[in-house]
Amino acid sequence: MSAARQVVVEADGGSRGNPGPAGYGAVVIDPATGEPLAEAAEYIGVATNNVAEYRGLIAGLTAAKALFPDAGDALRVHVRMDSKLVVEQMSGRWKIKHPDMKPLAARAAAILPPSSVTYEWIPRAQNKHADRLANEAMDAGRDGRTWEASASTAALDTPSARTASAPPPVQGPPGDQAAGAARARAALAAARGAAAPEGLFPMPGAQEPEPPVEAAPVTGAAAPAAEPSEAPVASAPEPSTARVAPAPEPSATPVASAPESAATPQTGWGSAPDLGAPATLVLLRHGETALTPQKRFSGSGGTDPELSATGRDQAERAAAHFAALGTVQEIVSSPLRRCRETAAAVAARLGLDVHVDEGLRETDFGAWEGLTFGEVRERHGDDLTAWLASPDAAPTGGGESFAEVAGRVAAARDRIVARYAGRTVLLVTHVTPIKTLVRLALGAPPEALFRMELSAASISAVAYYGDGNASVRLLNDTSHLR
């Protein structure tokens, strides 16, 4: 039988606005010496205090488990937090009433056996280390950086008497702390990837005090349904969505702004002013329709199909995903039925209204609506060749060219970014509009449309800054559907 291992986890989370730009911090402590064994912190985008606190707890428990992977049931973790809500709920004394808190509590409870974890409420003044880590993460996000453990000074706020209420030390050495810390960082990076979608930059502001009651998180958006054959593309490997921390992001520099933007982009974070929070567009492709698996052109000039049973399930999975994240603040949808149905599923879960923007509708494919790519080549071969060669060529029978679509999508983007500056907005739309937004954000040529893969109900994200820069944060994430 392995020797018992005991550690203390101190965790905290905060939101500058509640909901607002949020982050968490957690530290694993040797109860005998008070020495930090592992630290974790992350900026998580716009969320509530409660969401950030639960995320801090999850990170702390994950780090503790990674420090002693072979301890099994012999590991004992004593959690100390200044969140009365989280401590009482995880101790089983308070009922978790809000449906969007339940997935977070379930994730925390599943990391270690319930018998291995105890909880204690402590005053905020005794939780300085975790609190400072959370604020370091929020500050890093505000400045466009990733929090780095090597640059943290949170340990300087470690109270000298922190071991007074720690559980009694166990016999035996604490283990290989350097190797354990490396394992903890790897486990936390993997956990961040599973949690999701993509760090958004926060605006400055003072941290709000913890609310006395459970606050409903501002949650994420629904997933758009799939246009099976809106534009044939070459299949590409699905990119990884996991964020590796605490190493700095090599691609943190914003990419070139869209051609339609009038502002002159400023490249590089070093000399950039504090532009506040970007408008972040989370791009959700609608769920499947009956035409999707048949790979038929399905645009805005066809039959306007509804979601299939598979598509409705995808929409519900997307809704649950965004509810657990607690980041989406607004929902805007294409007027087409498959998008409105997908958006409605998410909106019902998040308690948000759905706004419709005509600019987000799919391409009008003219006479090609309802046909497969092979059928179009057989019946309208010359027109298809011209369409593939030039963004100015339109489908047979008066459909829209990609150039025309780009114009209205860019106009919709500008309206939405101006209206929701500094907020996180879910756009439930289609293949061509999503690819167009990504292409414009990257400054890529029109032929890039044929070099992106977008699955049904996939999630992408682009952040737009006050200086005209755009940053692609995510592309074709389908992890929520697995």
C-alpha positions in Angstrom: 0.0 0.0 0.0 1.4 3.4 -1.0 2.3 5.9 1.7 -0.3 8.6 2.4 0.3 12.0 0.7 -1.3 15.2 2.0 -1.3 18.6 0.3 -3.2 21.8 0.6 -4.9 23.5 -2.3 -5.7 27.2 -2.1 -7.8 28.5 -5.0 -9.5 31.7 -6.0 -11.2 33.3 -9.0 -12.4 36.8 -9.9 -14.3 38.8 -12.5 -13.8 42.5 -13.2 -17.4 43.3 -13.7 -19.3 40.1 -12.7 -19.7 39.1 -15.5 -16.6 40.6 -16.9 -13.0 39.8 -17.8 -12.2 36.9 -15.4 -9.3 34.7 -14.3 -8.4 32.2 -11.7 -5.4 31.2 -9.5 -4.5 28.0 -7.6 -1.5 26.9 -5.6 -0.6 23.4 -4.2 1.2 23.7 -0.9 3.3 21.3 1.2 1.4 21.3 4.6 4.5 20.6 6.6 6.6 23.5 5.3 4.1 25.9 3.6 6.2 25.7 0.4 4.3 26.0 -2.9 4.7 22.8 -4.9 2.8 24.0 -8.0 1.0 27.1 -9.2 -1.7 27.6 -11.9 -3.4 30.7 -13.2 -5.3 31.5 -16.4 -7.3 34.3 -18.0 -10.6 32.7 -19.1 -12.4 35.5 -20.9 -15.7 37.1 -19.8 -17.3 35.1 -17.0 -18.8 35.5 -13.5 -17.0 35.3 -10.2 -18.6 31.9 -9.5 -17.4 30.4 -12.8 -13.9 31.7 -12.2 -13.8 30.3 -8.6 -14.9 26.9 -9.8 -12.3 27.0 -12.6 -9.7 27.8 -9.9 -10.8 24.8 -7.9 -10.6 22.5 -10.9 -7.1 23.7 -11.7 -5.9 23.2 -8.1 -7.3 19.7 -7.8 -5.8 18.8 -11.3 -2.4 20.1 -10.2 -2.5 18.2 -6.9 -3.4 14.9 -8.7 -0.6 15.5 -11.2 2.0 16.0 -8.5 1.4 12.5 -7.1 0.1 10.4 -10.0 0.8 7.1 -8.3 -0.7 8.0 -4.9 -4.2 6.9 -5.9 -6.6 6.8 -3.0 -3.7 7.6 -0.6 -3.7 11.2 -1.7 -5.4 13.6 0.7 -6.2 17.2 -0.5 -7.4 19.9 1.9 -9.0 22.8 -0.2 -9.1 26.3 1.3 -11.1 29.0 -0.5 -12.6 32.3 0.4 -15.7 31.4 -1.7 -18.4 30.4 0.8 -20.6 29.3 -2.1 -18.0 26.9 -3.6 -16.9 25.4 -0.3 -20.5 24.8 0.9 -21.7 23.4 -2.4 -18.7 21.1 -2.8 -19.0 20.0 0.8 -22.6 18.9 0.1 -24.2 21.4 2.5 -25.7 23.7 -0.1 -27.7 22.6 -3.1 -26.4 23.6 -6.5 -29.5 25.2 -8.0 -28.2 26.9 -11.1 -28.0 24.5 -14.0 -24.9 26.1 -15.4 -23.0 25.6 -12.2 -23.7 21.9 -12.1 -21.2 20.9 -14.9 -18.4 22.8 -13.2 -19.1 21.2 -9.8 -19.3 17.8 -11.5 -15.9 18.3 -13.2 -14.3 19.3 -9.8 -15.8 16.3 -8.0 -14.6 13.8 -10.7 -10.9 14.7 -10.4 -10.3 12.9 -7.1 -12.4 10.5 -5.0 -14.8 12.5 -2.7 -13.3 10.9 0.3 -9.9 12.3 -0.6 -10.9 15.9 -0.5 -11.9 18.2 2.4 -13.0 21.8 2.2 -12.5 24.8 4.4 -13.7 28.4 4.1 -11.0 31.0 4.9 -11.2 34.9 4.9 -9.9 36.6 1.7 -7.0 38.0 3.7 -5.7 34.4 4.2 -6.1 33.5 0.5 -3.6 36.1 -0.9 -1.5 33.7 -2.9 -4.3 32.4 -5.0 -6.0 35.8 -5.2 -2.8 37.3 -6.5 -2.4 34.6 -9.1 -5.9 35.2 -10.3 -5.2 38.9 -10.7 -1.8 38.2 -12.4 -3.7 36.1 -14.9 -6.3 38.9 -15.5 -3.6 41.5 -15.9 -1.7 39.3 -18.4 -4.9 38.9 -20.4 -5.5 42.6 -20.4 -2.0 43.1 -21.8 -2.4 40.4 -24.5 0.0 38.0 -22.7 -0.2 34.5 -21.3 0.4 34.2 -17.6 3.8 32.6 -16.9 4.7 30.9 -13.7 8.3 32.0 -14.0 7.3 35.6 -13.9 4.8 35.3 -11.0 5.4 37.1 -7.7 2.3 35.8 -6.0 4.4 33.7 -3.6 5.7 36.9 -2.0 2.2 37.3 -0.5 2.3 33.9 1.2 1.2 34.4 4.8 3.7 33.3 7.3 1.1 31.4 9.3 -0.5 29.6 6.4 0.5 26.2 7.9 -1.4 26.8 11.1 -4.6 25.4 9.9 -3.1 22.9 7.4 -3.7 19.2 8.1 -1.0 17.4 10.0 2.0 16.5 7.8 2.4 12.9 6.7 5.4 10.7 7.1 7.9 10.5 4.3 9.4 12.9 1.7 7.1 15.1 -0.3 8.3 13.6 -3.6 10.1 14.9 -6.6 8.8 18.4 -6.6 10.5 19.5 -9.8 9.1 16.6 -11.8 5.8 16.8 -10.0 5.5 20.5 -11.0 6.2 19.7 -14.6 3.5 17.0 -14.5 1.1 19.5 -12.9 1.7 22.0 -15.7 1.1 19.4 -18.4 -2.1 18.3 -16.8 -3.3 21.8 -16.4 -2.5 22.6 -20.0 -4.6 19.5 -21.1 -7.4 20.6 -18.8 -7.5 24.0 -20.4 -7.7 22.5 -23.8 -10.8 20.5 -22.8 -12.4 23.5 -21.1 -12.2 25.6 -24.0 -12.8 28.0 -26.1 -10.2 30.4 -26.2 -8.8 33.0 -24.1 -10.2 36.4 -24.7 -8.5 39.6 -23.6 -10.0 41.5 -20.7 -10.7 45.2 -20.0 -9.1 46.9 -17.0 -11.2 47.3 -13.9 -11.4 46.6 -10.2 -12.3 43.2 -9.0 -15.8 43.0 -7.7 -16.5 41.4 -4.3 -17.9 37.9 -4.3 -21.7 37.9 -4.6 -23.6 36.4 -1.6 -25.7 34.3 -4.0 -25.0 32.1 -6.9 -24.8 34.3 -10.0 -25.8 32.9 -13.4 -22.8 32.9 -15.7 -23.0 34.7 -19.0 -22.7 31.7 -21.2 -21.5 30.6 -24.6 -23.3 30.3 -27.8 -24.9 27.7 -29.9 -23.4 25.8 -32.7 -24.4 26.5 -36.3 -25.7 23.7 -38.5 -23.7 22.3 -41.4 -24.1 23.3 -45.0 -23.1 20.0 -46.4 -21.8 21.2 -49.7 -21.9 24.9 -49.6 -18.4 24.9 -51.0 -16.3 21.8 -51.7 -13.0 22.0 -49.8 -10.0 19.8 -49.5 -10.0 17.9 -46.1 -7.5 19.2 -43.7 -6.4 17.9 -40.2 -8.5 19.4 -37.4 -6.2 21.8 -35.5 -5.6 21.3 -31.8 -7.5 23.7 -29.6 -5.6 23.1 -26.4 -3.7 26.1 -25.0 -0.3 25.3 -23.5 0.5 27.2 -20.4 2.5 28.7 -18.8 4.8 29.0 -21.8 4.2 32.3 -23.7 2.1 32.2 -26.8 4.5 32.5 -29.8 1.6 33.8 -32.0 0.2 36.4 -29.6 0.9 39.2 -32.1 -2.4 40.2 -33.8 -2.6 39.3 -37.5 -3.3 41.8 -40.2 -6.7 43.4 -40.1 -9.4 42.8 -42.7 -9.1 44.9 -45.9 -12.5 46.6 -45.2 -11.2 48.2 -42.0 -10.4 51.9 -42.2 -8.1 51.9 -39.2 -4.3 51.5 -39.7 -3.3 48.3 -37.8 -0.5 48.5 -35.3 1.5 45.4 -35.2 3.3 44.0 -32.1 2.2 44.1 -28.5 5.3 45.8 -27.2 4.4 49.3 -28.3 0.6 48.8 -28.5 -1.6 51.0 -26.3 -4.1 49.4 -23.9 -7.0 49.1 -26.3 -9.3 47.4 -23.7 -11.3 44.3 -24.4 -11.8 43.3 -28.0 -15.2 42.5 -29.6 -14.9 38.7 -29.8 -17.0 36.9 -32.3 -17.5 33.2 -31.6 -18.5 31.6 -34.9 -20.8 28.6 -34.7 -21.7 26.7 -37.8 -25.3 25.4 -37.5 -26.0 21.7 -37.0 -26.7 19.2 -39.7 -29.7 19.2 -42.0 -30.9 16.3 -44.2 -28.7 17.8 -47.0 -25.5 17.9 -45.0 -24.4 14.2 -45.1 -25.4 14.2 -48.9 -22.9 17.0 -49.5 -25.4 19.1 -51.4 -25.2 22.9 -52.0 -27.4 24.4 -49.4 -27.5 28.2 -49.5 -30.0 31.0 -49.0 -31.7 30.4 -52.4 -32.9 26.9 -51.7 -35.5 25.2 -49.6 -34.3 26.5 -46.2 -34.2 23.1 -44.5 -34.6 22.5 -40.8 -32.2 20.7 -38.5 -32.2 16.9 -38.7 -32.3 14.8 -35.5 -28.5 14.8 -35.6 -28.4 18.6 -36.0 -30.7 19.1 -33.1 -28.4 17.0 -30.9 -25.4 18.9 -32.1 -27.1 22.2 -31.1 -27.9 20.9 -27.6 -24.3 19.8 -27.2 -23.1 23.2 -28.2 -25.5 24.8 -25.8 -24.3 22.7 -22.9 -20.7 23.5 -23.9 -21.2 27.3 -23.8 -23.3 27.1 -20.6 -20.3 25.4 -18.9 -17.9 28.0 -20.2 -19.9 31.0 -19.1 -18.5 33.4 -21.7 -21.1 34.4 -24.3 -22.9 37.6 -23.7 -24.9 38.1 -27.0 -26.3 35.9 -29.7 -26.7 36.9 -33.4 -28.0 34.5 -36.0 -28.4 34.2 -39.8 -32.1 34.5 -40.7 -32.1 30.9 -42.2 -34.1 28.3 -40.3 -31.2 25.9 -39.5 -29.2 28.7 -37.8 -32.2 30.1 -36.0 -33.0 26.7 -34.6 -29.4 26.2 -33.5 -29.3 29.6 -31.9 -32.6 29.0 -30.1 -31.2 25.9 -28.4 -28.2 27.9 -27.1 -30.3 30.9 -26.2 -32.7 28.8 -24.2 -29.8 27.4 -22.1 -28.1 30.7 -21.6 -31.2 32.9 -21.0 -30.3 35.3 -23.9 -32.2 36.8 -26.8 -31.4 36.0 -30.4 -30.8 38.9 -32.8 -31.0 38.3 -36.5 -28.6 39.9 -39.1 -29.4 39.4 -42.8 -25.7 39.8 -43.6 -24.9 36.4 -42.0 -27.0 34.3 -44.4 -25.3 31.8 -46.6 -24.4 32.3 -50.3 -27.2 32.1 -52.8 -26.0 29.2 -55.0 -28.6 29.9 -57.7 -29.3 26.9 -59.9 -26.9 24.8 -57.9 -29.1 24.7 -54.8 -29.7 21.1 -53.8 -27.2 19.6 -56.2 -24.0 17.7 -55.3 -20.6 19.0 -56.6 -20.6 16.2 -59.1 -24.0 17.0 -60.4 -23.0 20.7 -60.8 -19.9 19.7 -62.8 -22.0 17.5 -65.0 -24.7 20.0 -65.7 -22.8 23.4 -65.5 -19.2 22.5 -65.9 -18.0 25.8 -67.5 -19.8 27.9 -64.9 -18.3 25.8 -62.1 -14.8 26.1 -63.5 -15.2 29.9 -63.7 -16.5 30.0 -60.1 -13.6 28.0 -58.7 -11.2 30.3 -60.5 -12.5 33.8 -59.6 -14.3 35.3 -56.6 -16.2 37.5 -59.0 -17.9 34.6 -60.8 -21.4 33.7 -59.7 -23.1 30.3 -59.7 -25.4 29.5 -62.6 -28.8 31.2 -62.6 -28.1 34.4 -60.8 -26.5 33.3 -57.6 -24.0 35.3 -55.5 -20.3 35.5 -56.2 -17.9 35.1 -53.3 -16.9 38.8 -53.7 -20.5 39.8 -53.2 -20.8 37.6 -50.1 -17.6 39.1 -48.7 -19.0 42.6 -49.0 -22.1 41.9 -47.0 -20.4 39.7 -44.5 -17.8 42.5 -43.9 -20.6 45.0 -43.4 -22.3 42.7 -40.9 -19.1 42.2 -39.1 -18.5 46.0 -38.8 -22.1 46.5 -37.5 -21.7 43.8 -34.9 -18.3 44.8 -33.7 -19.4 48.4 -33.3 -22.6 47.5 -31.5 -20.9 45.0 -29.1 -17.5 46.5 -28.6 -15.7 44.7 -25.8 -18.2 41.9 -25.6 -18.3 38.2 -26.6 -20.9 37.5 -29.2 -22.0 34.2 -30.6 -22.6 34.3 -34.4 -24.6 31.3 -35.6 -24.1 31.2 -39.3 -22.9 29.2 -42.3 -19.7 27.9 -44.0 -19.1 30.7 -46.4 -19.6 33.6 -43.9 -17.4 31.9 -41.3 -14.6 31.2 -43.8 -14.9 34.8 -45.1 -14.6 36.3 -41.6 -11.5 34.1 -40.9 -10.0 34.9 -44.4 -10.5 38.7 -43.9 -9.0 38.6 -40.4 -5.9 36.8 -41.7 -5.6 39.0 -44.8 -5.7 35.9 -46.9 -6.6 35.8 -50.6 -10.1 34.6 -51.8 -8.8 31.2 -52.7 -8.2 30.5 -49.0 -11.9 29.8 -48.8 -11.2 26.4 -50.5 -8.4 25.6 -48.0 -10.4 25.6 -44.8 -12.4 22.7 -43.3 -15.6 23.5 -41.3 -17.5 20.7 -39.7 -21.2 20.8 -38.8 -21.7 22.6 -35.5 -18.0 23.5 -35.3 -16.7 26.5 -33.4 -14.3 29.2 -34.5 -13.4 32.6 -33.0 -12.0 35.9 -34.1 -11.2 38.9 -31.8 -11.4 42.5 -33.1 -9.4 45.3 -31.5 -9.9 49.1 -31.4 -6.9 49.7 -33.6 -8.3 47.6 -36.5 -6.3 44.5 -35.8 -8.0 41.1 -35.8 -6.8 37.9 -34.1 -8.0 34.4 -35.1 -8.4 32.5 -31.9 -9.9 29.2 -32.9 -10.9 27.3 -36.1 -13.2 24.3 -36.6 -13.3 23.1 -32.9 -15.6 20.1 -32.6 -14.4 18.8 -29.2 -17.8 19.6 -27.7 -19.5 17.1 -30.0 -17.4 14.1 -28.8 
